[in-house]
Amino acid sequence: MRVPLDKLLGEIEQEKNNELKAEIRRIVPHFAGFTFRDYEQILKELARKYAIVPFRDYRKSSGPRLILRHDIEAFVEPALQMAKVEQKLGISSTYFVLLSSRLYNPSEKTSFETLTEISRMGHEIGLHYDVSMYAECGRPPRETLDIELRLLGHLLGNEVRAISRHNPSIQSFPDPFVHMRELMNAYDVEFTEDAHYVSDSCRAWYLEDLLYLLLRNPGKVQLLIHPDSWTATRCGSDQMLAMRFRQLGKEDRRDETLWKDEWKTSERVARYGKSLEVVRKRLL
Ligand SMILES: [Zn+2]
């Protein structure tokens, strides 16, 4: 359940613990940066409050814990940069790989080597499955999921036990794999309703979710970060997308305009811009 931004800002203003207030003020400027350096600072603050774990370790841990999840949507290289930041801080997370992306192929040499490097650093590899593709291609869902799990495990040399659905918010049908106890599905109630869920989708945080994480210290958290959205130096969303798509061949750049338009018209992005102004005005 989401607490209104205004209420949380009021709580922070009234907070008697000056150290906590200082911590929150210190981290707020990093919410807007989306650089690997900002990411490192955010992780450092979170690591003071939570055990940061991949899905595979969540049930084994006790005390305040945060699952760190990454969906690799289109670009593998930024995932490696992110994995290195985490390794430097002694943190492991789960990287979910899509087998039906139009923009990368885990069996292709460069992507394969990059994903292998991430896996060898000790990060968990999960399957980012696109159940709408299964339907469009007339493939039986459960059998296809099992084949994808085995294929990904075969490629990267580890059993794949964690799964996350691609594009859940824009698909109207229910997830057929949401209650599979033998696997860990990121959208199972255990990791969503029973845990505080925070995501950076479209580079647009729900700032109340982030502030809640720092202020109220909920015991169980799932934090979803899309490595594709983070860069070495600060740049706007359009610039970042242009840079990413420039690295691809001409044919593969068809999605660039689609992505830019989608982000420009997204209600989520507009809402984030407004709330960021409010948070800056009240806390900085
Ligand atoms: Zn996805």
Boltz pocket constraint, residues with backbone or C-beta under 6 A from the ligand:
constraints:
  - pocket:
      binder: B
      contacts: [[A, 71], [A, 72], [A, 73], [A, 128], [A, 165], [A, 166], [A, 167]]
      max_distance: 6.0
